[in-house]
Amino acid sequence: MHVDLLINNVCVRDDAPLVDIAIKGGRIAAIEPGIDAGADERIDAQGRAAIPGLVEAHLHLDKALLHRRLPARFGTLDEAIRVTGILKSKQEREDVLDRSRQVLDMAVKNGTVAVRAHPDVDLIQGLIGVETLLALKDEYDSLLDLQIVAFPQEGILKSKGTYELMIDALRMGADVVGGCPYNELNWDDTKRHIDIVFELAQRFDAPVDMHADFADDTADQRFAAISYIAQKTIETGYQGRVSLGHVTSLGALDNDALAPVIEQIRLAGISIVTLPATDLYLGGRKDVQNPRRGLTPVKALHTAGVNVAYSSNNVRNAFTPFGKADMLQIGNLLAHVAQFGVPEHQQAILDMGTHNAARAIGLSHDYGIAVGKQADLIILDTFRVADALLDIPPRLWVIKRGRITVVTQHHCEIHRHSCCCAQ
């Protein structure tokens, strides 16, 4: 047998011997010890761990790296939307292109093989974000899969003309119908916003990915839309094709109120994408005492069988002033704040950035380190899969569709010196 790439001596399971991975035609041809094959390229992993390529299921490229231009001073969601709106009105295509490239390059270097991006579609920015990302979709095709969401950040009913722009975006090639139902004037408009999103999704046979219930509690019904969304998902037969980002207001519900809502989410097959860097930063800002974390109830959702993923969301802007599009860094953060400390919980967090995230954006059918799957994987500079989130190690090799796309080399020495203190 002759293959395109042969990876020797790699750890894919901590409880199993090292194996070789043979890759041919962009797919995994074999996984077993001691593969005897000729190869165009070889990697000797020397016992290092391999994991599936990371998946950013929710990322805003067009708004990234704006943190120095107009910083947000109070750290609230309303301020972040307002500040970003001011900057959006001045955006030019080349600027969006440059900043988006910078973040995609960060993501690729950090082992991301797929991104679902949410460019704003509204009367402020028009279709600049969608047009830019359509160009980048081709430019980055060999490095990652890029999905584009038509995202109405400013609302649909309260922002006249946005509906027509969303149709234009979908006709141009946007892959997903986005939504922001809480950014409407009242509950009736929020419900109509959700209805419109599903109508467009059915019209274009596209999946749905909305920002939903992004608040500290459910006092305002616009931030308690999850039950209505679950109902619409089932009514339209969209089980398994709906993802929701944030959903932080669920974290304010007590167990008795939370359990039936989670069951609705599970029955509707909705994926929840938690965005801890943003949600922790913006959440609880109005709490004078005992500020809330502002995180969706990750453990309760996961335990109930809901598909939970996580993502970076924003990178260095008014919504999230930090970040470098590193999914392992975000996973480490989530493990801390969601209190996933024992080994099986840490593996669950890693799954949320890989298998679960791939499922959330519709890629799970051809994903994972298994024979026959597309060869998208990372070899880490650590020797146990379980240590991926603990070490946040360098990504030594990144492989996309069977080709090496990133090679990272680093060198570090510790110099010990004898004590030369005066006697």
N, C-alpha and C positions, 0 to 999 in steps of 0.2 A: 504493500500500500504506500502511496505517496500523497502527502497532504500539503496544504499551504502553510500551516503553522502548527508546530508541536510544542506544547508546554509540558516540561518535565518536572516531576517532584513538587507537586502543588497540593496544598491542603484545601479541600472543599468542604470537609466535615471534620470537626475536632475529634469525633469518636471513631474515625476510620483511618486506614493507612493513607499515605500519600499516593497520589495518582498522576497519570499523564492525561492531558487533554489534547486530542487531535481535532484540528479544524480544517475543513475543506469546503470551498464554495460558499464561504460566509457562515457556515453552520457547524455545530459541534458534531463531529463524526464518531467520536469514541471517547469514553472516560473510563480508564482502567489503569492498573499498575503495569509498567513495563511495555508500553506500546512500541512495537517494532515497525517503524515506518521511516521512509525518507521524507524530508520536509524542506520547503523553500526557506523557511525561517524557523529558528528554535529559540525558546526561552527556557533557561534553567531557573526555576523559581526557588530552588534550594530550601524547600519546605515551607515557603511563605504561603499565606492564605489568599484564596481567590473568592470574590463575591460577585454576584451579578452587578452589571452596570447600574449606577444610581439614577433615579428618576425624579426630576423636579416637576411635580404635578401641578404647581401653581406659582408662576413667576411673572413679575411685571418688569419687562425689559425697557419699555419706553419711558418709564418713570425712574429708572435706576440712576444712581450716581449724581443726584441733584442736591446732595446734603449741604454743599458749600454755597450754593447759589442763593437760597432763601431758607435758612434754618427755621424749623418750627420751635417756638419758645415755650409752649404750654403742653405739648405732647398729647393732645386729644385727637380723636378721629376727625371731628369737624374741622379742626385747624389743619390737619394733614390734607384733607380734601381741598380746603380753601387755598392753602399755600401751593399745592400741586396744580390747582386750576390756574393760578396766576402764572406759574412757570409754563404750563401747557400752552397758554395763549401766545407765548413767544418762541415756541419750539420750531426748529427747522429740520428738514429731513436728514441732512448730513449729521446734525448733532444727535438725533435719535439713533441713526445708524452707528455712529461712533460709540455711543454709550452702550448700546445693545451688544455690539461686538465685544466690548471689554468684558461685559458680564458673561456672555456665552463662552469666551475664552477662559474665564475663571472656572466656569462650570465644567468645561471639557477637561481642563487640567486636574480638576478635583474628581474626575471619574463619572461625570454625568453623561448618560447616553441618550436621554430623551427629556424634552422640556415641553410643557404646555404653558404657553405665554398668553397673558391677558392684556393686549393693548387696548387703551381707551378708544371708544367710538362715540363721539359726541360733537356738538357744534363748536366746541372750543378748539379741539385738535383735528376734527374731521377724520380722515382715514389715513393720516400720516403714519400712525403706529402700525396699522394693518399692512399698508403698502411697503413699509420698511421691512417688516418681518417676513413678508412674502419673498422679498429679495434675499433675505438672510436664510430662508428655508432652503433655497437652492445652494447658496454659498457654503452652508454648514452641513450639507447633506451627508458627506462622508464621515462627519464627526458625531452627529446626533440627529435624532428625529425631532423635528420642531412642529408642534401643533399650535394653531392660532385660534384664540377665542375672540369673538366680537363682543367686547365688554362695555356696557353702557354705564360707566361710573357715575354720570350725572343724573341717572334716572332715564326713564323712557317717556312717561306721561308728562312729567314736569319739565322735560327738555324736548320741546317740539322739534321734530325733524330727525331725532335720533333713531326712531323706528326705521325711517327710510335709509339712513346711513347703515344700519345693521343689515338691511337687505342687500345694500351695495357691497358691504364687506363680505357677506356670505357668497354673493355672486362672483366676487373677485377671487375667492379661494379660502376664506376663513373656514376652519374645520369644525368649530364648536360655537353654539349659541350661549353667550354669557348673560348674566343678569346681576342686578344690584337692587333687589326689591325694597330694601329698607330706605333707599334714597328716593322716596316719593313723599308726597305731602300728607297722605292719610292711608288708613288701612285698606279702604276700597281700591285706591290706586296701586297699593302694594300687591293686592290680589290680581288686579288687571295686568300689572307688570309681569307677574308669574305666568298668567294665562298667555300673554303675548310671547313670552320666551318659549313655551311649549308649542304654541302654534307655529312659530318660526322653525323650531326644531323638527316638527313633523313635516313641514313644507320642504325643508332642505335635507331631510333624513340625516340630521346631525345630532350628536350628543349634546347634553346640557351641562353647563358648569357655572353655578351662580355663587356670588358672595351672599351669605345669608346670616341673619340674626347676629350681627356683629355689634354686641352691646354687653354691658355688665349684667343685665337682668332682662326680664320679659315685661316690664311695666308698660312699655310702649308696644302695642301689638305689631307694629311694623318689624319689630325685632323678635317676633315669636311666630314666624311664618313656616317653620319646619313642618308642622302637621299638614298645613295646606299644600306644601310642596310634595310631601309624601303622597297625599291624596291624588294630586294631579299626576304624579309619576305612575301610579297604579292605573288611573283612569285612561291614560294615554298609552299604556303598555310599554313604558319607558324604564321598567325595572332593569338595573344594571347599566343604564346609560346616563345616569345623573350623578354629578359630583357637587358637593357644596363645600366652600371654603369658610373658615372662621367658625361659625356656629357657636360663638362663645357664650351667648345668653343661656344656653343649656346648663352651663356650669353653676348658675344661680338656683336651679331647681333642687328641691329636696328629693330624696330617693323615691318617695311615693308618687310625686309628680313626674319625675324623670323616667321611671321605668316604662310607662305606656308610650311615651314619646319615642324612646329608643326602640321599642318594639315596632312602632310605625316605620321608623327609618329602616330597620332590618327587613321588614316585610316588603318595603318598596325597593330594596336592593340599592339604596343610596350609599355612595362613598362619602365619607367625611374627611376632608383634608385640613388638619390642624396646622396652624401657622404660628408656632410659638414665639418666634423672635418678634413679630409684629404684635401679636395679641398680648404678650406680657408687657411690651413697651407702652402700648396705648391703653391697656385695660386698667380699671380701678382708679382712673385719674380724678374722679369726683369724690372718692371715698376719703373722708378726713381721718377716719380711724379704721384699723383692720382692712386695709385696701385689698380688694380681690385680685386674684391672679389673672383673671380674664382669659381663662383657657377652657376649651370645651372638655367635657368629662371623658378624657381619653380612655381611662381604665374601664369605666363602666360600659362605654361603647364597644371596646375591644372584647371584653368579657361576654357581652351579649351576642357577639358574632357579627357586628357591623364591620365592614371593610374600612379601616382607618389608615390614612396615609398622612405624611407630613411634608412640608416644603418650606423653602426660604421666603417666599412671597415677595418681599421687597429687599433691595440692596442699597443701603446708604441714601436714604431720602427721608422725607418727613414722617413716613409710616414706620420706617425701620432705619435708624441712623447707622447701623452696623452691618456686618456680613461680608462674605466673599463667595457666595454661591457654592458653599461647601456643605453638602448634605450630611456628611458625618458630623460636622460641627453642630448643625441644627439637631441632628438625632441625639447627640450627647446632651444638648440643652433640654430637649424634650424628656429624655430619660430622667434628668434631675427633677424637673418641675412637675412631671406627671407621676413621679415616684415609682418608676420602673427600675428597681435596683437589683433584684435577684437575677441569676443568669438567664432563666427562661423569659423573663420580662425584657431583658436587654436584647435577646434574639428577636422578640416581638417588635421592638423599636426598629431594629435593623430591617426586618421584613416590611415595616411601614414605609421605609425609604427605598425599597426595592420591589418585591413582589406585590405588595398592596398598592403602591403608587402606580405600578404598571397596570394593575387591574383598574384603578380609578380613572386612567386615561385610555383604557381600551386596548392595551398592548399585551395583556397577560397570555394570550394564545400562543405567542411566539417568544416567550421571555423565560429566562432562567438558565442555570448551568445544568443542562440535561441534553442527552443525545437527541439530535434533530432540531434543537432550538437554534435561533439566530445567536451567533457567537458575540455577545455583548458582555464583557466582564472586565474586572479589575484585579490586578495582583497587587496586594498591599505589602508594605514593609513591616509586617508583623506575622507571627507564626501560628496564630489561632484566630479562627473566624470570630470567636467570642470577644476578641480584643479589639475588633474594628472600631467600636464606639468608645472604648476605654482609651486607646492609644491615639485615635484620629491620625493614623499613620500616613506617610507619603504614599501616593498612588504611583508605584514604580512603573507599571505598564497598564495602559488602558487599551482595550481592544473593542473595536466597533465593527460589526459585520465581518468578523474574522481578520480584520487588519489592525495592526498596531498603530494607534493614533497619538499616543502620548508615551514618552519615555522620560522618567524623572530620575535624575542622578543627584545624590547629595553626599556630603562628606562631613563628618563630625568627629573630632578627637577630644578626649579628656586628658589633660596634662597634669599629672600629680607631681607635687614638689615636696621634698623633705623640709621639715621645719628648720628654719635657720635663725630662730629667735636667739637673742643674746642671753647667755647664762648669767 
